[in-house]
Each structure stands twice: as C-alpha cells, then as structure tokens.
C-alpha cells in the first residue's frame, strides 16, 4: 500500500504518464468515495494525482479513511499504479 500517514491524514501521490490518465484515475475514485459517503481531497494535473484522506469531525485518521484507501487502491489497480 502506498499510503503515508502524517499530519492526521493518509496521503498518496500517484505518478501518471499524462493528464488523461490522471483524470481517469480521479474518475475511478469517485464511485467508491460516494458509496462510502467519505470523500478524499484530490489534486491532479499532468503527471500526478494527490489524495488526502482524513475524518475531519474525528480530528484525524479513522477506520473510514483506511477502508476508503483500500477501496481506492482496488479501483485504480487497473491503471497499474
């Protein structure tokens, strides 16, 4: 798993070969996030996607974040990242 826990959040940076791959990865993340009603902070552009997961009302990382991280990993596995 490529998630790093720091500053009361889980973080993952994904390198991509181009903008459309980054966009498609973000699109793949939307469904699992919506299904869990837990939404990551997402930054993306040419060659990267940056994700941050935290449970704001709990003040840090919870089981919800770990569960969503695993769902995200599964959703983006077809991209080879």
Secondary structure, 3 states (H helix, E strand, C coil): CCCEEECCEEEEEEECCCHHHHHHHHHHHHHHHHHHCCCCEEEEECCEEEEEECEHHHCECCHHHHHHHHHHHHHHHHHCC
